[in-house]
Amino acid sequence: MNQFRVVTMIAIISLIWGYLWVTVKIGLQDFPPFLFSSLRLFIGVAVLFIVLIVQRESFMPKKSEWKPFFSLAVLMCIGYYALSTFGMQFVDSGVSSVLVYTMPIIISLMAHYLLDERLTINKAIGLIIGAMGLIFIVGTQIFHLSFNSTLLGEAIILVSAFFWACANIYTKKIGGTHHKIKMTMWQMLIGAILILIISITSEYNEIRELSVSIPSILALLYNGILGSAVAFVGWNWVLGKIDASIASISLMSVPLLGLFFGWLQLGEEITSNILIGAILVCIGIVLTSIKIKKNTKTKTTSAA
């Protein structure tokens, strides 16, 4: 029964994150990217604050927690949320989901140097296959030397995936000593304030002329409530039930769902090179996430 609940939760989270990219694209039709990112985080903060109140947990950080929470806000909220949303102005939602979910592949390389997690043969193969997938997706533009806004957006989204990987590495180093929901709430709150400042200074004219539609508001609520708060709480629950490496494999379905939902609702074209690239990236995610244990045999010798 417990295993069924874990599988059900993973399926729900995958659907939420898979559809998330469509809603971001819808929201960007009315909202400028930094303002959308900031408001999304503020909504997520409100939900997590309610969760802490219900759990009767202390929500104020200790003095020693401000520095790590601020660092996570810069890495996760500005580096990942804000940059990926900014890049999505120029890139289809499905392709964006594939590029962002190169994160587990990037982590496998970074963890070799920063977490003393050995780069095994299967992880190295996963890195190579994941890199081949990226070449299939963006290679046609690079090889034809056609630098355009789409290629710029794809580069920005890949940079955001790198920052997401950095945030996960940093969380793995310091996260064990902090309450996870409180840590996430404060990094989101600090990040929301910082991104709002960026938005006011760089998107002032767009904010003045802002006119939002009901689909954009619903997209914002989806990102804040389901995409940020609910999915995070559910993911933490899953990580508490099964091994993290096994849970990470479930991320493989998200970029494929992102491609499917983008095609289904937004009419985004799925070319053969994008589909092949997405499949290769997913294979790379699996290979870099699994742990292969070597069987060791002990031999006993006897003396006459």
Contacts in CASP RR format, 6 or more apart in sequence:
PFRMAT RR
TARGET T0000
AUTHOR 0000-0000-0000
METHOD contacts of the structure
MODEL  1
MNQFRVVTMIAIISLIWGYLWVTVKIGLQDFPPFLFSSLRLFIGVAVLFI
VLIVQRESFMPKKSEWKPFFSLAVLMCIGYYALSTFGMQFVDSGVSSVLV
YTMPIIISLMAHYLLDERLTINKAIGLIIGAMGLIFIVGTQIFHLSFNST
LLGEAIILVSAFFWACANIYTKKIGGTHHKIKMTMWQMLIGAILILIISI
TSEYNEIRELSVSIPSILALLYNGILGSAVAFVGWNWVLGKIDASIASIS
LMSVPLLGLFFGWLQLGEEITSNILIGAILVCIGIVLTSIKIKKNTKTKT
TSAA
2 241 0 8 1.000
6 238 0 8 1.000
6 241 0 8 1.000
6 242 0 8 1.000
9 234 0 8 1.000
9 237 0 8 1.000
9 238 0 8 1.000
10 238 0 8 1.000
10 247 0 8 1.000
10 250 0 8 1.000
13 231 0 8 1.000
13 234 0 8 1.000
13 235 0 8 1.000
13 238 0 8 1.000
13 250 0 8 1.000
14 250 0 8 1.000
14 251 0 8 1.000
14 253 0 8 1.000
14 254 0 8 1.000
14 257 0 8 1.000
15 257 0 8 1.000
16 226 0 8 1.000
16 227 0 8 1.000
16 230 0 8 1.000
16 231 0 8 1.000
17 227 0 8 1.000
17 231 0 8 1.000
17 254 0 8 1.000
17 257 0 8 1.000
18 97 0 8 1.000
18 253 0 8 1.000
18 254 0 8 1.000
18 255 0 8 1.000
18 257 0 8 1.000
18 258 0 8 1.000
18 261 0 8 1.000
19 222 0 8 1.000
19 257 0 8 1.000
19 258 0 8 1.000
19 261 0 8 1.000
20 97 0 8 1.000
20 222 0 8 1.000
20 223 0 8 1.000
20 226 0 8 1.000
20 227 0 8 1.000
21 88 0 8 1.000
21 93 0 8 1.000
21 94 0 8 1.000
21 96 0 8 1.000
21 97 0 8 1.000
21 258 0 8 1.000
21 261 0 8 1.000
21 262 0 8 1.000
22 93 0 8 1.000
22 258 0 8 1.000
22 261 0 8 1.000
22 262 0 8 1.000
22 265 0 8 1.000
22 266 0 8 1.000
23 218 0 8 1.000
23 219 0 8 1.000
23 222 0 8 1.000
23 223 0 8 1.000
24 36 0 8 1.000
24 85 0 8 1.000
24 88 0 8 1.000
24 93 0 8 1.000
24 96 0 8 1.000
24 219 0 8 1.000
24 223 0 8 1.000
25 88 0 8 1.000
25 92 0 8 1.000
25 93 0 8 1.000
25 262 0 8 1.000
25 266 0 8 1.000
26 215 0 8 1.000
26 216 0 8 1.000
26 219 0 8 1.000
27 36 0 8 1.000
27 215 0 8 1.000
27 216 0 8 1.000
27 219 0 8 1.000
27 220 0 8 1.000
28 36 0 8 1.000
28 85 0 8 1.000
28 88 0 8 1.000
28 89 0 8 1.000
29 213 0 8 1.000
29 215 0 8 1.000
29 216 0 8 1.000
30 210 0 8 1.000
30 211 0 8 1.000
30 212 0 8 1.000
30 213 0 8 1.000
30 216 0 8 1.000
31 39 0 8 1.000
31 210 0 8 1.000
31 212 0 8 1.000
31 216 0 8 1.000
31 220 0 8 1.000
32 199 0 8 1.000
32 203 0 8 1.000
32 206 0 8 1.000
32 207 0 8 1.000
32 210 0 8 1.000
33 82 0 8 1.000
33 85 0 8 1.000
33 86 0 8 1.000
33 87 0 8 1.000
33 88 0 8 1.000
33 89 0 8 1.000
33 203 0 8 1.000
34 82 0 8 1.000
34 85 0 8 1.000
34 86 0 8 1.000
34 195 0 8 1.000
34 196 0 8 1.000
34 198 0 8 1.000
34 199 0 8 1.000
34 202 0 8 1.000
34 203 0 8 1.000
35 196 0 8 1.000
35 199 0 8 1.000
35 203 0 8 1.000
35 206 0 8 1.000
35 207 0 8 1.000
35 210 0 8 1.000
36 85 0 8 1.000
36 220 0 8 1.000
36 223 0 8 1.000
37 77 0 8 1.000
37 81 0 8 1.000
37 82 0 8 1.000
37 85 0 8 1.000
37 86 0 8 1.000
37 195 0 8 1.000
37 199 0 8 1.000
38 191 0 8 1.000
38 192 0 8 1.000
38 193 0 8 1.000
38 195 0 8 1.000
38 196 0 8 1.000
38 199 0 8 1.000
39 192 0 8 1.000
39 220 0 8 1.000
40 81 0 8 1.000
40 220 0 8 1.000
40 223 0 8 1.000
40 224 0 8 1.000
40 228 0 8 1.000
41 77 0 8 1.000
41 81 0 8 1.000
41 188 0 8 1.000
41 189 0 8 1.000
41 191 0 8 1.000
41 192 0 8 1.000
41 195 0 8 1.000
41 224 0 8 1.000
41 228 0 8 1.000
42 189 0 8 1.000
42 192 0 8 1.000
43 220 0 8 1.000
43 221 0 8 1.000
43 223 0 8 1.000
43 224 0 8 1.000
43 225 0 8 1.000
43 228 0 8 1.000
43 229 0 8 1.000
44 188 0 8 1.000
44 224 0 8 1.000
44 225 0 8 1.000
44 228 0 8 1.000
44 229 0 8 1.000
45 185 0 8 1.000
45 188 0 8 1.000
45 189 0 8 1.000
45 192 0 8 1.000
47 224 0 8 1.000
47 225 0 8 1.000
47 228 0 8 1.000
47 229 0 8 1.000
47 230 0 8 1.000
48 181 0 8 1.000
48 184 0 8 1.000
48 185 0 8 1.000
48 188 0 8 1.000
48 229 0 8 1.000
48 232 0 8 1.000
48 233 0 8 1.000
49 59 0 8 1.000
49 185 0 8 1.000
51 181 0 8 1.000
51 229 0 8 1.000
51 233 0 8 1.000
52 58 0 8 1.000
52 59 0 8 1.000
52 181 0 8 1.000
52 182 0 8 1.000
52 185 0 8 1.000
53 59 0 8 1.000
55 181 0 8 1.000
57 179 0 8 1.000
57 181 0 8 1.000
57 182 0 8 1.000
58 182 0 8 1.000
59 182 0 8 1.000
59 185 0 8 1.000
61 69 0 8 1.000
61 182 0 8 1.000
61 186 0 8 1.000
65 178 0 8 1.000
65 183 0 8 1.000
65 186 0 8 1.000
68 170 0 8 1.000
68 174 0 8 1.000
68 175 0 8 1.000
68 178 0 8 1.000
68 183 0 8 1.000
69 183 0 8 1.000
69 186 0 8 1.000
69 187 0 8 1.000
69 190 0 8 1.000
70 187 0 8 1.000
70 190 0 8 1.000
71 170 0 8 1.000
72 167 0 8 1.000
72 170 0 8 1.000
72 171 0 8 1.000
72 183 0 8 1.000
72 187 0 8 1.000
73 186 0 8 1.000
73 187 0 8 1.000
73 188 0 8 1.000
73 189 0 8 1.000
73 190 0 8 1.000
73 191 0 8 1.000
73 194 0 8 1.000
74 191 0 8 1.000
74 194 0 8 1.000
75 163 0 8 1.000
75 164 0 8 1.000
75 166 0 8 1.000
75 167 0 8 1.000
75 170 0 8 1.000
76 163 0 8 1.000
76 164 0 8 1.000
76 167 0 8 1.000
76 187 0 8 1.000
77 187 0 8 1.000
77 188 0 8 1.000
77 190 0 8 1.000
77 191 0 8 1.000
77 192 0 8 1.000
77 194 0 8 1.000
77 195 0 8 1.000
78 163 0 8 1.000
78 191 0 8 1.000
78 194 0 8 1.000
78 195 0 8 1.000
78 198 0 8 1.000
79 159 0 8 1.000
79 160 0 8 1.000
79 163 0 8 1.000
79 164 0 8 1.000
79 167 0 8 1.000
80 160 0 8 1.000
80 161 0 8 1.000
80 163 0 8 1.000
80 164 0 8 1.000
80 167 0 8 1.000
81 160 0 8 1.000
81 195 0 8 1.000
82 195 0 8 1.000
82 198 0 8 1.000
83 156 0 8 1.000
83 157 0 8 1.000
83 159 0 8 1.000
83 160 0 8 1.000
83 163 0 8 1.000
84 96 0 8 1.000
84 100 0 8 1.000
84 156 0 8 1.000
84 157 0 8 1.000
84 160 0 8 1.000
84 161 0 8 1.000
86 156 0 8 1.000
87 96 0 8 1.000
87 152 0 8 1.000
87 153 0 8 1.000
87 156 0 8 1.000
87 157 0 8 1.000
87 160 0 8 1.000
88 96 0 8 1.000
88 153 0 8 1.000
88 157 0 8 1.000
89 153 0 8 1.000
90 149 0 8 1.000
90 150 0 8 1.000
90 152 0 8 1.000
90 153 0 8 1.000
90 154 0 8 1.000
91 99 0 8 1.000
91 150 0 8 1.000
91 153 0 8 1.000
91 154 0 8 1.000
91 157 0 8 1.000
92 262 0 8 1.000
92 266 0 8 1.000
92 268 0 8 1.000
92 269 0 8 1.000
93 258 0 8 1.000
93 261 0 8 1.000
93 262 0 8 1.000
93 266 0 8 1.000
93 268 0 8 1.000
94 255 0 8 1.000
94 258 0 8 1.000
94 259 0 8 1.000
94 261 0 8 1.000
94 262 0 8 1.000
94 263 0 8 1.000
94 268 0 8 1.000
95 137 0 8 1.000
95 154 0 8 1.000
95 259 0 8 1.000
95 268 0 8 1.000
95 274 0 8 1.000
96 157 0 8 1.000
97 254 0 8 1.000
97 255 0 8 1.000
97 257 0 8 1.000
97 258 0 8 1.000
97 259 0 8 1.000
98 137 0 8 1.000
98 255 0 8 1.000
98 258 0 8 1.000
98 259 0 8 1.000
98 274 0 8 1.000
98 277 0 8 1.000
98 278 0 8 1.000
98 281 0 8 1.000
99 134 0 8 1.000
99 137 0 8 1.000
99 154 0 8 1.000
99 157 0 8 1.000
99 158 0 8 1.000
99 161 0 8 1.000
100 157 0 8 1.000
100 160 0 8 1.000
100 161 0 8 1.000
100 164 0 8 1.000
100 255 0 8 1.000
101 161 0 8 1.000
101 251 0 8 1.000
101 252 0 8 1.000
101 254 0 8 1.000
101 255 0 8 1.000
101 281 0 8 1.000
101 285 0 8 1.000
102 130 0 8 1.000
102 134 0 8 1.000
102 158 0 8 1.000
102 161 0 8 1.000
102 281 0 8 1.000
103 161 0 8 1.000
103 164 0 8 1.000
103 165 0 8 1.000
103 168 0 8 1.000
104 248 0 8 1.000
104 251 0 8 1.000
104 285 0 8 1.000
104 288 0 8 1.000
104 289 0 8 1.000
105 126 0 8 1.000
105 127 0 8 1.000
105 130 0 8 1.000
105 281 0 8 1.000
105 284 0 8 1.000
105 285 0 8 1.000
105 288 0 8 1.000
106 161 0 8 1.000
106 162 0 8 1.000
106 165 0 8 1.000
107 165 0 8 1.000
107 168 0 8 1.000
107 169 0 8 1.000
107 288 0 8 1.000
108 117 0 8 1.000
108 119 0 8 1.000
108 123 0 8 1.000
108 126 0 8 1.000
108 127 0 8 1.000
108 288 0 8 1.000
108 289 0 8 1.000
109 119 0 8 1.000
109 127 0 8 1.000
110 165 0 8 1.000
110 166 0 8 1.000
110 169 0 8 1.000
111 117 0 8 1.000
111 169 0 8 1.000
112 118 0 8 1.000
112 119 0 8 1.000
112 123 0 8 1.000
114 169 0 8 1.000
114 173 0 8 1.000
115 169 0 8 1.000
115 172 0 8 1.000
115 173 0 8 1.000
120 292 0 8 1.000
122 287 0 8 1.000
122 288 0 8 1.000
122 290 0 8 1.000
122 292 0 8 1.000
123 287 0 8 1.000
123 288 0 8 1.000
125 284 0 8 1.000
125 287 0 8 1.000
126 283 0 8 1.000
126 284 0 8 1.000
126 287 0 8 1.000
126 288 0 8 1.000
127 284 0 8 1.000
127 288 0 8 1.000
129 280 0 8 1.000
129 283 0 8 1.000
129 284 0 8 1.000
129 287 0 8 1.000
130 280 0 8 1.000
130 281 0 8 1.000
130 283 0 8 1.000
130 284 0 8 1.000
132 277 0 8 1.000
132 280 0 8 1.000
133 276 0 8 1.000
133 277 0 8 1.000
133 278 0 8 1.000
133 280 0 8 1.000
133 281 0 8 1.000
134 158 0 8 1.000
134 277 0 8 1.000
134 281 0 8 1.000
136 273 0 8 1.000
136 274 0 8 1.000
136 276 0 8 1.000
136 277 0 8 1.000
136 280 0 8 1.000
137 154 0 8 1.000
137 273 0 8 1.000
137 274 0 8 1.000
137 277 0 8 1.000
137 278 0 8 1.000
137 281 0 8 1.000
138 151 0 8 1.000
138 154 0 8 1.000
139 273 0 8 1.000
140 273 0 8 1.000
141 147 0 8 1.000
141 148 0 8 1.000
141 150 0 8 1.000
141 151 0 8 1.000
142 151 0 8 1.000
171 183 0 8 1.000
175 183 0 8 1.000
180 236 0 8 1.000
181 233 0 8 1.000
181 236 0 8 1.000
184 232 0 8 1.000
188 228 0 8 1.000
199 207 0 8 1.000
200 207 0 8 1.000
235 247 0 8 1.000
238 247 0 8 1.000
239 247 0 8 1.000
243 291 0 8 1.000
245 289 0 8 1.000
245 290 0 8 1.000
245 291 0 8 1.000
246 289 0 8 1.000
246 290 0 8 1.000
248 285 0 8 1.000
248 289 0 8 1.000
249 285 0 8 1.000
249 286 0 8 1.000
249 289 0 8 1.000
249 290 0 8 1.000
251 285 0 8 1.000
251 289 0 8 1.000
252 282 0 8 1.000
252 285 0 8 1.000
252 286 0 8 1.000
255 278 0 8 1.000
255 281 0 8 1.000
255 282 0 8 1.000
256 278 0 8 1.000
256 282 0 8 1.000
259 268 0 8 1.000
259 270 0 8 1.000
259 274 0 8 1.000
259 275 0 8 1.000
259 278 0 8 1.000
262 268 0 8 1.000
263 269 0 8 1.000
263 270 0 8 1.000
END
